[in-house]
Amino acid sequence: LNALRHALARNELELHYQPQIALQQETVIGAEALLRWNNPELGMVSPAEFIPIAEDSGLILPIGEWVLRTAVTQMKRWIDAGLAPMVIAVNLSVVQFRHPNLPDLVTKILEEAGLPAEYLELELTEAVAMNDPLAAVGVMDRLHERGINMSIDDFGTGYSSLSYLKKFKISKLKIDQSFVRDIIDDTDDRAIVVAIINLARSLGMHTIAEGVETERQLAVLKDQGCDAVQGYFYSKPLPEDQFATYVRNRLI
């Protein structure tokens, strides 16, 4: 915990960016910002190890604010450097999402960086959204009023009430990689993926599949009308300079 407390001050935190690819056009339409902790003694520490500690200790608020500010500023820099404008997706923890100051904080960070709200997407896991759905609707409405898009991450792993799903101001459902992994061999997983794609379409939302690693997975998703994908088939999460190079190389 002490090491994590110092991580921010000592600049040990960094963001890697995983490209998000539109399936029909094969173009990069976004990047998911993923937090990494590079500790001098421990080396690269997995987010699965340190995020729960950060949430329990309250450190997630300053860390989450740092992630948001860094990702938004980075996207503005890329656009200024000539990259085509795209969406930067940032994960929200339950503690951040419940914080009354969230909409003001997000707006302030966007204004400071000079990035239009349309280029930011906040990701919320299905479990967090459904924990207190009435409160979630209120927060989403306030963010939506400010032009900020939201997506539901890990969709299909929780137990969403469909009556709430239509009240949520959501622009995108992210299909969890656990379903994508066995989409070729497991008919149940394939049926779930198809159902999520159809559900999203009927509610006017887009879909993005996570964890795409093979040509065959890609073909099934494309065939079923999934809008976008991210995963090792295209690229692992990349440091900022490598991400910019990746995007430029795809245009050649």
C-alpha positions as CSV (number, residue, x, y, z in Angstrom):
1,L,0.0,0.0,0.0
2,N,2.8,2.4,0.9
3,A,4.6,1.7,-2.4
4,L,1.3,2.4,-4.3
5,R,0.8,5.6,-2.3
6,H,4.2,6.8,-3.6
7,A,3.6,5.5,-7.2
8,L,1.8,8.7,-8.3
9,A,4.3,11.1,-6.8
10,R,7.3,9.1,-8.2
11,N,5.8,8.9,-11.8
12,E,5.7,5.1,-11.7
13,L,2.3,4.9,-13.3
14,E,1.9,4.9,-17.0
15,L,-0.8,4.3,-19.6
16,H,-0.7,1.9,-22.5
17,Y,-3.3,2.2,-25.3
18,Q,-5.0,-0.7,-27.1
19,P,-6.2,0.2,-30.6
20,Q,-9.9,-0.3,-31.3
21,I,-10.7,-1.2,-34.9
22,A,-13.9,-0.6,-36.9
23,L,-14.7,-3.9,-38.5
24,Q,-16.1,-2.7,-41.8
25,Q,-13.5,0.0,-42.6
26,E,-10.6,-1.7,-40.8
27,T,-9.6,1.7,-39.4
28,V,-8.5,2.7,-35.9
29,I,-11.5,4.5,-34.3
30,G,-10.3,4.5,-30.7
31,A,-8.0,3.5,-28.0
32,E,-8.6,2.0,-24.6
33,A,-6.3,3.5,-21.9
34,L,-5.0,0.8,-19.6
35,L,-3.1,1.6,-16.4
36,R,0.3,0.0,-15.7
37,W,2.5,0.3,-12.6
38,N,6.2,0.1,-13.2
39,N,7.7,-0.2,-9.7
40,P,11.6,-0.1,-9.4
41,E,11.6,-3.1,-7.0
42,L,8.6,-5.1,-8.1
43,G,8.8,-4.5,-11.8
44,M,5.5,-4.3,-13.8
45,V,2.7,-4.9,-11.3
46,S,-0.6,-6.2,-12.7
47,P,-3.7,-4.0,-12.4
48,A,-5.5,-7.0,-11.0
49,E,-3.2,-6.9,-8.1
50,F,-3.1,-3.2,-7.3
51,I,-6.5,-1.8,-8.4
52,P,-8.4,-3.6,-5.5
53,I,-5.9,-2.2,-3.0
54,A,-6.3,1.3,-4.5
55,E,-10.1,0.9,-4.3
56,D,-10.1,-0.3,-0.7
57,S,-7.7,2.5,0.5
58,G,-9.4,5.4,-1.4
59,L,-6.2,5.9,-3.5
60,I,-8.3,5.1,-6.6
61,L,-9.7,8.6,-6.6
62,P,-6.3,10.4,-7.2
63,I,-5.1,7.6,-9.4
64,G,-8.3,7.6,-11.4
65,E,-8.1,11.4,-11.9
66,W,-4.5,11.0,-13.0
67,V,-5.6,8.3,-15.6
68,L,-8.4,10.5,-16.9
69,R,-6.2,13.6,-17.2
70,T,-3.3,11.7,-18.8
71,A,-5.5,9.9,-21.3
72,V,-7.4,13.1,-22.3
73,T,-4.2,15.2,-22.6
74,Q,-2.6,12.4,-24.7
75,M,-5.5,12.2,-27.1
76,K,-5.4,16.0,-27.6
77,R,-1.6,15.8,-28.2
78,W,-2.1,13.1,-30.9
79,I,-4.8,15.1,-32.6
80,D,-2.5,18.2,-32.5
81,A,0.2,16.0,-34.0
82,G,-1.9,15.1,-37.0
83,L,-3.5,11.8,-36.0
84,A,-7.2,11.5,-37.0
85,P,-9.5,12.3,-34.1
86,M,-10.6,9.2,-32.3
87,V,-12.2,8.2,-29.1
88,I,-10.2,7.6,-25.9
89,A,-11.9,5.1,-23.6
90,V,-11.2,5.2,-19.9
91,N,-12.4,2.8,-17.2
92,L,-14.2,4.1,-14.2
93,S,-14.0,2.3,-10.8
94,V,-17.1,2.0,-8.6
95,V,-15.6,4.6,-6.2
96,Q,-15.1,7.1,-9.0
97,F,-18.5,6.5,-10.5
98,R,-20.2,7.1,-7.1
99,H,-18.3,10.3,-6.4
100,P,-20.7,13.3,-6.6
101,N,-18.0,15.4,-8.2
102,L,-17.5,13.1,-11.2
103,P,-19.3,15.0,-14.0
104,D,-17.7,18.3,-12.9
105,L,-14.3,16.7,-12.7
106,V,-14.6,15.2,-16.2
107,T,-15.8,18.4,-17.7
108,K,-12.9,20.4,-16.1
109,I,-10.3,17.9,-17.4
110,L,-11.7,18.1,-20.9
111,E,-11.7,21.9,-20.8
112,E,-8.2,22.1,-19.5
113,A,-6.9,19.8,-22.2
114,G,-9.0,21.4,-24.9
115,L,-10.5,18.1,-26.0
116,P,-14.1,18.0,-27.2
117,A,-16.3,15.7,-25.1
118,E,-17.2,13.6,-28.1
119,Y,-13.7,12.1,-28.1
120,L,-13.9,10.7,-24.5
121,E,-15.8,7.5,-23.6
122,L,-16.1,6.4,-20.0
123,E,-16.3,2.7,-19.4
124,L,-18.3,1.2,-16.6
125,T,-18.5,-2.6,-15.8
126,E,-21.9,-4.1,-15.9
127,A,-21.6,-5.1,-12.2
128,V,-21.0,-1.5,-11.2
129,A,-23.8,-0.2,-13.3
130,M,-26.3,-2.8,-11.9
131,N,-25.1,-2.4,-8.3
132,D,-27.4,0.6,-7.8
133,P,-29.1,1.1,-11.2
134,L,-31.3,4.0,-10.1
135,A,-28.3,6.0,-9.0
136,A,-26.4,4.9,-12.1
137,V,-29.2,6.3,-14.3
138,G,-28.8,9.7,-12.6
139,V,-25.0,9.8,-13.0
140,M,-25.3,8.7,-16.7
141,D,-27.9,11.4,-17.4
142,R,-25.6,14.1,-15.9
143,L,-22.6,12.9,-18.0
144,H,-24.8,12.6,-21.1
145,E,-26.0,16.2,-20.7
146,R,-22.4,17.3,-20.9
147,G,-21.9,15.3,-24.2
148,I,-19.8,12.5,-22.6
149,N,-20.3,9.0,-24.0
150,M,-20.5,5.9,-21.8
151,S,-20.1,2.2,-22.5
152,I,-20.8,-0.9,-20.5
153,D,-17.7,-3.1,-20.2
154,D,-17.6,-6.9,-19.7
155,F,-21.2,-7.0,-20.9
156,G,-22.9,-10.4,-20.5
157,T,-21.0,-11.3,-17.4
158,G,-23.4,-9.6,-15.0
159,Y,-27.1,-9.8,-14.7
160,S,-28.5,-6.7,-16.4
161,S,-32.1,-5.9,-16.1
162,L,-33.1,-5.1,-19.6
163,S,-35.6,-2.5,-18.3
164,Y,-32.7,-0.5,-16.9
165,L,-30.5,-1.1,-19.9
166,K,-32.8,1.0,-22.0
167,K,-32.8,3.8,-19.4
168,F,-29.0,3.9,-19.3
169,K,-27.5,6.6,-21.5
170,I,-25.1,4.2,-23.1
171,S,-23.6,4.4,-26.6
172,K,-21.7,1.1,-26.6
173,L,-21.8,-2.4,-25.2
174,K,-18.4,-4.2,-24.9
175,I,-18.7,-7.9,-25.4
176,D,-16.5,-9.7,-22.8
177,Q,-13.5,-11.6,-24.0
178,S,-14.7,-14.7,-22.1
179,F,-17.4,-15.1,-24.8
180,V,-15.2,-14.2,-27.7
181,R,-12.5,-16.7,-26.7
182,D,-14.7,-19.7,-27.4
183,I,-17.0,-18.2,-30.1
184,I,-15.8,-20.8,-32.7
185,D,-16.3,-24.0,-30.7
186,D,-18.9,-23.1,-28.1
187,T,-22.4,-22.7,-29.5
188,D,-23.6,-21.1,-26.3
189,D,-20.9,-18.4,-26.3
190,R,-21.7,-17.7,-30.0
191,A,-25.4,-17.4,-29.2
192,I,-24.7,-15.0,-26.4
193,V,-22.5,-12.8,-28.6
194,V,-25.2,-12.8,-31.4
195,A,-27.8,-11.9,-28.8
196,I,-25.7,-9.0,-27.4
197,I,-25.1,-7.6,-30.9
198,N,-28.8,-7.8,-31.8
199,L,-29.8,-6.3,-28.4
200,A,-27.4,-3.4,-28.9
201,R,-28.6,-2.7,-32.4
202,S,-32.3,-2.7,-31.4
203,L,-31.4,-0.2,-28.6
204,G,-29.4,2.0,-31.0
205,M,-26.1,1.1,-29.4
206,H,-22.8,0.0,-30.9
207,T,-20.9,-3.1,-30.0
208,I,-17.2,-3.7,-29.6
209,A,-15.7,-7.2,-28.9
210,E,-12.7,-7.5,-26.6
211,G,-10.0,-10.1,-26.7
212,V,-10.1,-10.9,-30.4
213,E,-7.0,-13.1,-31.1
214,T,-7.7,-15.0,-34.3
215,E,-8.9,-14.5,-37.9
216,R,-11.8,-16.9,-37.3
217,Q,-13.1,-15.1,-34.3
218,L,-12.9,-11.9,-36.3
219,A,-14.8,-13.4,-39.2
220,V,-17.7,-14.6,-37.0
221,L,-17.9,-11.2,-35.3
222,K,-17.9,-9.4,-38.7
223,D,-20.5,-11.8,-40.0
224,Q,-22.8,-11.1,-37.1
225,G,-22.5,-7.3,-37.5
226,C,-20.3,-6.4,-34.6
227,D,-19.2,-2.8,-35.1
228,A,-15.6,-2.9,-33.7
229,V,-13.0,-5.1,-32.0
230,Q,-9.9,-4.8,-29.9
231,G,-7.4,-7.6,-29.1
232,Y,-4.0,-9.1,-29.8
233,F,-5.1,-10.0,-33.3
234,Y,-4.5,-6.4,-34.1
235,S,-2.3,-5.2,-31.3
236,K,-1.5,-5.5,-27.7
237,P,-1.8,-2.3,-25.5
238,L,1.0,0.0,-26.6
239,P,3.0,2.8,-25.0
240,E,2.0,6.3,-26.3
241,D,4.8,6.6,-29.0
242,Q,4.2,3.1,-30.3
243,F,0.5,3.6,-30.5
244,A,1.0,6.7,-32.7
245,T,3.4,4.8,-34.9
246,Y,0.8,1.9,-35.1
247,V,-1.9,4.2,-36.3
248,R,0.3,6.0,-38.8
249,N,1.5,2.6,-40.2
250,R,-2.1,1.4,-40.7
251,L,-2.7,4.3,-43.0
252,I,0.2,3.5,-45.3
